[in-house]
Amino acid sequence: MGHRLAGKVAIVTGSGQGIGRATAIAFAREGATVIIATRTASHGEETLARITEAGGKALLRTIDIGDHAAARAMVDEVAATCGRLDIVVHNAAAFGRMRVEEADMETLDRLFNVNVKACFTLSAAALPHMRKQGGGRFIVTSSVTGPKVTMPGSGAYATSKAAVTGFVHTAALEFAADNVTVNAIEPGYIDTPALQGLTARYGRARIEGYIPAKRLGTPEEIAGPMLFLASDDSSYVTGETIVVDGGARLPESPVFIDAV
């Protein structure tokens, strides 16, 4: 067990699997009390078991982060229960593939509720608690899809993630005087359950062939930069995004031009 987050309280949304789980485990390993906020209880229970079996501290909260009233209530309840709130990682995400001409409002609403609106809800709810204790960290899992690259059929998702960049920049300016930093991680192709649809459709080997590193990233390779942004090591970093994609978005790299 480390000490980089000793005594801190961290909420990690979407921490039942994938990047969120790896981040929650990394935070707990460094001494944080981690609130596992996930929609699927069974996934959250597995994350909780992994943390507690390793000697870490964690609490489970089952929640749909697209329910904004519930999200606000969770933040207040966690701060009251734990006595403080230092870190919020908004990692939960909604996905959807459709061409622009086929976009339906139900899917768009879901994507923006979870990917964008929850940034506002969670940060606004967390800010008073962080302000009271003299600072904090707000981190978003964004994506290279939208801010950096895109592909046919990803318009709704890409647009929502591009909007996250605008949020990060503005919130960083507004929260800086309260010593609350706001940053994002932009993962590329990471070996998570969320990527399984794409690997099943196009083949893992084909996707890896488009990545200069010639492999998918691991959730732990995102958790490392998350830990940096959550720790005192990043105290003078705000309004930034860290791209973690094995070089896949570089201009020299090919893209999926026939994806539909």
Contacts in CASP RR format, 6 or more apart in sequence:
PFRMAT RR
TARGET T0000
AUTHOR 0000-0000-0000
METHOD contacts of the structure
MODEL  1
MGHRLAGKVAIVTGSGQGIGRATAIAFAREGATVIIATRTASHGEETLAR
ITEAGGKALLRTIDIGDHAAARAMVDEVAATCGRLDIVVHNAAAFGRMRV
EEADMETLDRLFNVNVKACFTLSAAALPHMRKQGGGRFIVTSSVTGPKVT
MPGSGAYATSKAAVTGFVHTAALEFAADNVTVNAIEPGYIDTPALQGLTA
RYGRARIEGYIPAKRLGTPEEIAGPMLFLASDDSSYVTGETIVVDGGARL
PESPVFIDAV
1 29 0 8 1.000
1 30 0 8 1.000
1 31 0 8 1.000
1 54 0 8 1.000
1 55 0 8 1.000
1 56 0 8 1.000
2 29 0 8 1.000
2 30 0 8 1.000
2 31 0 8 1.000
3 30 0 8 1.000
3 31 0 8 1.000
4 30 0 8 1.000
4 31 0 8 1.000
4 227 0 8 1.000
4 231 0 8 1.000
4 232 0 8 1.000
4 233 0 8 1.000
5 27 0 8 1.000
5 30 0 8 1.000
5 31 0 8 1.000
5 32 0 8 1.000
5 86 0 8 1.000
5 87 0 8 1.000
5 227 0 8 1.000
5 230 0 8 1.000
5 231 0 8 1.000
6 30 0 8 1.000
6 31 0 8 1.000
6 32 0 8 1.000
7 31 0 8 1.000
7 32 0 8 1.000
7 33 0 8 1.000
7 86 0 8 1.000
8 27 0 8 1.000
8 31 0 8 1.000
8 32 0 8 1.000
8 33 0 8 1.000
8 84 0 8 1.000
8 86 0 8 1.000
8 87 0 8 1.000
8 230 0 8 1.000
9 32 0 8 1.000
9 33 0 8 1.000
9 35 0 8 1.000
9 78 0 8 1.000
9 79 0 8 1.000
9 82 0 8 1.000
9 83 0 8 1.000
9 84 0 8 1.000
9 85 0 8 1.000
9 86 0 8 1.000
9 87 0 8 1.000
10 24 0 8 1.000
10 27 0 8 1.000
10 32 0 8 1.000
10 33 0 8 1.000
10 34 0 8 1.000
10 35 0 8 1.000
10 86 0 8 1.000
10 87 0 8 1.000
10 88 0 8 1.000
10 89 0 8 1.000
10 230 0 8 1.000
11 34 0 8 1.000
11 35 0 8 1.000
11 37 0 8 1.000
11 74 0 8 1.000
11 75 0 8 1.000
11 78 0 8 1.000
11 85 0 8 1.000
11 87 0 8 1.000
11 88 0 8 1.000
11 89 0 8 1.000
11 122 0 8 1.000
11 126 0 8 1.000
12 20 0 8 1.000
12 23 0 8 1.000
12 24 0 8 1.000
12 27 0 8 1.000
12 34 0 8 1.000
12 35 0 8 1.000
12 36 0 8 1.000
12 37 0 8 1.000
12 89 0 8 1.000
12 91 0 8 1.000
13 20 0 8 1.000
13 37 0 8 1.000
13 38 0 8 1.000
13 63 0 8 1.000
13 65 0 8 1.000
13 88 0 8 1.000
13 89 0 8 1.000
13 90 0 8 1.000
13 91 0 8 1.000
13 92 0 8 1.000
13 118 0 8 1.000
13 122 0 8 1.000
14 20 0 8 1.000
14 37 0 8 1.000
14 38 0 8 1.000
14 39 0 8 1.000
14 65 0 8 1.000
14 91 0 8 1.000
14 92 0 8 1.000
14 93 0 8 1.000
15 21 0 8 1.000
15 23 0 8 1.000
15 24 0 8 1.000
15 34 0 8 1.000
15 36 0 8 1.000
15 37 0 8 1.000
15 38 0 8 1.000
15 44 0 8 1.000
15 47 0 8 1.000
15 89 0 8 1.000
15 91 0 8 1.000
16 24 0 8 1.000
16 36 0 8 1.000
16 38 0 8 1.000
16 40 0 8 1.000
16 43 0 8 1.000
16 44 0 8 1.000
16 46 0 8 1.000
16 47 0 8 1.000
17 43 0 8 1.000
17 46 0 8 1.000
17 47 0 8 1.000
17 192 0 8 1.000
17 193 0 8 1.000
18 190 0 8 1.000
18 192 0 8 1.000
18 193 0 8 1.000
18 194 0 8 1.000
18 219 0 8 1.000
19 91 0 8 1.000
19 141 0 8 1.000
19 187 0 8 1.000
19 190 0 8 1.000
19 192 0 8 1.000
19 219 0 8 1.000
19 222 0 8 1.000
19 223 0 8 1.000
20 89 0 8 1.000
20 91 0 8 1.000
20 141 0 8 1.000
20 219 0 8 1.000
20 223 0 8 1.000
21 43 0 8 1.000
21 44 0 8 1.000
21 46 0 8 1.000
21 47 0 8 1.000
21 50 0 8 1.000
21 219 0 8 1.000
22 218 0 8 1.000
22 219 0 8 1.000
22 220 0 8 1.000
22 222 0 8 1.000
22 223 0 8 1.000
23 89 0 8 1.000
23 91 0 8 1.000
23 219 0 8 1.000
23 222 0 8 1.000
23 223 0 8 1.000
23 226 0 8 1.000
23 227 0 8 1.000
24 34 0 8 1.000
24 36 0 8 1.000
24 47 0 8 1.000
24 51 0 8 1.000
24 58 0 8 1.000
25 47 0 8 1.000
25 50 0 8 1.000
25 51 0 8 1.000
25 54 0 8 1.000
25 223 0 8 1.000
26 220 0 8 1.000
26 223 0 8 1.000
26 224 0 8 1.000
26 226 0 8 1.000
26 227 0 8 1.000
27 34 0 8 1.000
27 87 0 8 1.000
27 226 0 8 1.000
27 227 0 8 1.000
27 230 0 8 1.000
28 34 0 8 1.000
28 51 0 8 1.000
28 54 0 8 1.000
28 55 0 8 1.000
28 56 0 8 1.000
28 57 0 8 1.000
28 58 0 8 1.000
29 54 0 8 1.000
29 56 0 8 1.000
30 227 0 8 1.000
30 231 0 8 1.000
31 56 0 8 1.000
31 57 0 8 1.000
32 57 0 8 1.000
32 86 0 8 1.000
32 87 0 8 1.000
32 230 0 8 1.000
33 57 0 8 1.000
33 58 0 8 1.000
33 59 0 8 1.000
33 82 0 8 1.000
34 51 0 8 1.000
34 57 0 8 1.000
34 58 0 8 1.000
34 59 0 8 1.000
35 58 0 8 1.000
35 59 0 8 1.000
35 60 0 8 1.000
35 61 0 8 1.000
35 74 0 8 1.000
35 78 0 8 1.000
35 82 0 8 1.000
36 44 0 8 1.000
36 47 0 8 1.000
36 48 0 8 1.000
36 51 0 8 1.000
36 58 0 8 1.000
36 59 0 8 1.000
36 60 0 8 1.000
36 61 0 8 1.000
37 61 0 8 1.000
37 63 0 8 1.000
37 65 0 8 1.000
37 74 0 8 1.000
37 92 0 8 1.000
38 44 0 8 1.000
38 47 0 8 1.000
38 60 0 8 1.000
38 61 0 8 1.000
38 62 0 8 1.000
38 63 0 8 1.000
38 92 0 8 1.000
39 62 0 8 1.000
39 63 0 8 1.000
39 64 0 8 1.000
39 65 0 8 1.000
39 92 0 8 1.000
40 62 0 8 1.000
41 60 0 8 1.000
41 62 0 8 1.000
44 60 0 8 1.000
44 62 0 8 1.000
45 60 0 8 1.000
47 58 0 8 1.000
47 60 0 8 1.000
48 58 0 8 1.000
48 59 0 8 1.000
48 60 0 8 1.000
51 57 0 8 1.000
51 58 0 8 1.000
52 58 0 8 1.000
59 78 0 8 1.000
59 81 0 8 1.000
59 82 0 8 1.000
61 74 0 8 1.000
61 78 0 8 1.000
63 70 0 8 1.000
63 71 0 8 1.000
63 74 0 8 1.000
64 70 0 8 1.000
65 71 0 8 1.000
65 90 0 8 1.000
65 92 0 8 1.000
65 114 0 8 1.000
65 118 0 8 1.000
65 122 0 8 1.000
66 110 0 8 1.000
66 113 0 8 1.000
66 114 0 8 1.000
66 117 0 8 1.000
66 118 0 8 1.000
68 113 0 8 1.000
68 117 0 8 1.000
68 118 0 8 1.000
68 121 0 8 1.000
71 118 0 8 1.000
71 121 0 8 1.000
71 122 0 8 1.000
71 125 0 8 1.000
72 121 0 8 1.000
72 124 0 8 1.000
72 125 0 8 1.000
75 85 0 8 1.000
75 88 0 8 1.000
75 122 0 8 1.000
75 125 0 8 1.000
75 126 0 8 1.000
75 129 0 8 1.000
76 125 0 8 1.000
76 129 0 8 1.000
78 85 0 8 1.000
79 85 0 8 1.000
79 126 0 8 1.000
79 129 0 8 1.000
84 129 0 8 1.000
84 133 0 8 1.000
85 126 0 8 1.000
85 129 0 8 1.000
85 130 0 8 1.000
85 133 0 8 1.000
86 130 0 8 1.000
86 133 0 8 1.000
86 135 0 8 1.000
86 136 0 8 1.000
86 137 0 8 1.000
87 136 0 8 1.000
87 137 0 8 1.000
87 138 0 8 1.000
87 139 0 8 1.000
87 230 0 8 1.000
88 122 0 8 1.000
88 123 0 8 1.000
88 126 0 8 1.000
88 137 0 8 1.000
88 138 0 8 1.000
88 139 0 8 1.000
89 139 0 8 1.000
89 140 0 8 1.000
89 141 0 8 1.000
89 226 0 8 1.000
89 230 0 8 1.000
90 118 0 8 1.000
90 119 0 8 1.000
90 122 0 8 1.000
90 138 0 8 1.000
90 139 0 8 1.000
90 140 0 8 1.000
90 141 0 8 1.000
91 140 0 8 1.000
91 141 0 8 1.000
92 114 0 8 1.000
92 118 0 8 1.000
93 114 0 8 1.000
93 115 0 8 1.000
93 141 0 8 1.000
93 143 0 8 1.000
93 194 0 8 1.000
94 110 0 8 1.000
94 111 0 8 1.000
94 113 0 8 1.000
94 114 0 8 1.000
94 115 0 8 1.000
94 160 0 8 1.000
95 111 0 8 1.000
95 157 0 8 1.000
95 194 0 8 1.000
96 107 0 8 1.000
96 111 0 8 1.000
96 156 0 8 1.000
96 157 0 8 1.000
97 153 0 8 1.000
97 154 0 8 1.000
97 157 0 8 1.000
98 104 0 8 1.000
98 107 0 8 1.000
98 153 0 8 1.000
98 155 0 8 1.000
98 156 0 8 1.000
99 152 0 8 1.000
99 153 0 8 1.000
99 260 0 8 1.000
100 153 0 8 1.000
100 155 0 8 1.000
103 155 0 8 1.000
103 156 0 8 1.000
107 156 0 8 1.000
108 156 0 8 1.000
111 156 0 8 1.000
111 157 0 8 1.000
111 160 0 8 1.000
112 160 0 8 1.000
112 163 0 8 1.000
115 157 0 8 1.000
115 160 0 8 1.000
115 161 0 8 1.000
115 163 0 8 1.000
115 164 0 8 1.000
116 160 0 8 1.000
116 163 0 8 1.000
116 164 0 8 1.000
116 167 0 8 1.000
119 140 0 8 1.000
119 164 0 8 1.000
119 167 0 8 1.000
119 171 0 8 1.000
120 167 0 8 1.000
122 138 0 8 1.000
123 138 0 8 1.000
123 171 0 8 1.000
123 175 0 8 1.000
123 182 0 8 1.000
126 138 0 8 1.000
127 175 0 8 1.000
127 178 0 8 1.000
127 180 0 8 1.000
130 136 0 8 1.000
130 178 0 8 1.000
130 180 0 8 1.000
131 178 0 8 1.000
131 180 0 8 1.000
134 178 0 8 1.000
134 179 0 8 1.000
135 178 0 8 1.000
135 179 0 8 1.000
135 180 0 8 1.000
136 179 0 8 1.000
136 180 0 8 1.000
136 181 0 8 1.000
137 180 0 8 1.000
137 181 0 8 1.000
137 183 0 8 1.000
137 229 0 8 1.000
137 230 0 8 1.000
137 234 0 8 1.000
138 171 0 8 1.000
138 175 0 8 1.000
138 180 0 8 1.000
138 181 0 8 1.000
138 182 0 8 1.000
138 183 0 8 1.000
139 182 0 8 1.000
139 183 0 8 1.000
139 184 0 8 1.000
139 185 0 8 1.000
139 226 0 8 1.000
139 229 0 8 1.000
139 230 0 8 1.000
140 164 0 8 1.000
140 167 0 8 1.000
140 168 0 8 1.000
140 182 0 8 1.000
140 183 0 8 1.000
140 184 0 8 1.000
140 185 0 8 1.000
141 184 0 8 1.000
141 185 0 8 1.000
141 187 0 8 1.000
141 222 0 8 1.000
142 161 0 8 1.000
142 164 0 8 1.000
142 165 0 8 1.000
142 168 0 8 1.000
142 184 0 8 1.000
142 185 0 8 1.000
142 186 0 8 1.000
142 241 0 8 1.000
143 157 0 8 1.000
143 158 0 8 1.000
143 161 0 8 1.000
143 186 0 8 1.000
143 187 0 8 1.000
143 188 0 8 1.000
144 186 0 8 1.000
144 187 0 8 1.000
144 188 0 8 1.000
144 243 0 8 1.000
144 245 0 8 1.000
144 248 0 8 1.000
144 249 0 8 1.000
145 151 0 8 1.000
145 154 0 8 1.000
145 157 0 8 1.000
145 158 0 8 1.000
145 161 0 8 1.000
145 188 0 8 1.000
146 154 0 8 1.000
146 157 0 8 1.000
146 158 0 8 1.000
146 159 0 8 1.000
146 161 0 8 1.000
146 162 0 8 1.000
147 161 0 8 1.000
147 162 0 8 1.000
147 164 0 8 1.000
147 165 0 8 1.000
147 186 0 8 1.000
147 241 0 8 1.000
148 186 0 8 1.000
148 243 0 8 1.000
148 249 0 8 1.000
149 248 0 8 1.000
149 249 0 8 1.000
149 255 0 8 1.000
150 158 0 8 1.000
151 255 0 8 1.000
151 256 0 8 1.000
151 257 0 8 1.000
151 259 0 8 1.000
152 256 0 8 1.000
152 258 0 8 1.000
152 259 0 8 1.000
152 260 0 8 1.000
153 259 0 8 1.000
153 260 0 8 1.000
154 259 0 8 1.000
161 186 0 8 1.000
164 184 0 8 1.000
165 184 0 8 1.000
165 241 0 8 1.000
168 182 0 8 1.000
168 183 0 8 1.000
168 184 0 8 1.000
168 239 0 8 1.000
168 240 0 8 1.000
168 241 0 8 1.000
169 239 0 8 1.000
171 182 0 8 1.000
171 239 0 8 1.000
172 181 0 8 1.000
172 182 0 8 1.000
172 183 0 8 1.000
172 238 0 8 1.000
172 239 0 8 1.000
172 240 0 8 1.000
173 239 0 8 1.000
175 181 0 8 1.000
175 182 0 8 1.000
175 238 0 8 1.000
176 238 0 8 1.000
181 229 0 8 1.000
181 234 0 8 1.000
181 235 0 8 1.000
181 237 0 8 1.000
181 238 0 8 1.000
181 239 0 8 1.000
182 238 0 8 1.000
182 239 0 8 1.000
183 229 0 8 1.000
183 234 0 8 1.000
183 237 0 8 1.000
183 238 0 8 1.000
183 239 0 8 1.000
183 240 0 8 1.000
183 241 0 8 1.000
183 242 0 8 1.000
184 239 0 8 1.000
184 240 0 8 1.000
184 241 0 8 1.000
184 242 0 8 1.000
185 222 0 8 1.000
185 225 0 8 1.000
185 226 0 8 1.000
185 229 0 8 1.000
185 241 0 8 1.000
185 242 0 8 1.000
185 244 0 8 1.000
186 241 0 8 1.000
186 242 0 8 1.000
186 243 0 8 1.000
186 244 0 8 1.000
186 245 0 8 1.000
187 217 0 8 1.000
187 222 0 8 1.000
187 244 0 8 1.000
187 245 0 8 1.000
188 217 0 8 1.000
188 243 0 8 1.000
188 244 0 8 1.000
188 245 0 8 1.000
188 246 0 8 1.000
188 248 0 8 1.000
188 249 0 8 1.000
189 195 0 8 1.000
189 198 0 8 1.000
189 207 0 8 1.000
189 208 0 8 1.000
189 211 0 8 1.000
189 216 0 8 1.000
189 217 0 8 1.000
189 245 0 8 1.000
189 248 0 8 1.000
190 216 0 8 1.000
190 217 0 8 1.000
190 218 0 8 1.000
190 219 0 8 1.000
190 221 0 8 1.000
190 222 0 8 1.000
191 216 0 8 1.000
191 217 0 8 1.000
191 218 0 8 1.000
191 219 0 8 1.000
192 219 0 8 1.000
195 216 0 8 1.000
198 207 0 8 1.000
199 207 0 8 1.000
202 256 0 8 1.000
202 259 0 8 1.000
204 216 0 8 1.000
207 216 0 8 1.000
208 214 0 8 1.000
208 215 0 8 1.000
208 216 0 8 1.000
210 248 0 8 1.000
210 253 0 8 1.000
210 254 0 8 1.000
210 255 0 8 1.000
210 256 0 8 1.000
211 245 0 8 1.000
211 246 0 8 1.000
211 247 0 8 1.000
211 248 0 8 1.000
211 253 0 8 1.000
212 246 0 8 1.000
212 247 0 8 1.000
212 248 0 8 1.000
212 250 0 8 1.000
212 252 0 8 1.000
212 253 0 8 1.000
213 246 0 8 1.000
213 247 0 8 1.000
213 248 0 8 1.000
217 244 0 8 1.000
217 246 0 8 1.000
221 244 0 8 1.000
222 244 0 8 1.000
225 242 0 8 1.000
225 244 0 8 1.000
228 234 0 8 1.000
229 237 0 8 1.000
229 242 0 8 1.000
243 249 0 8 1.000
247 253 0 8 1.000
END
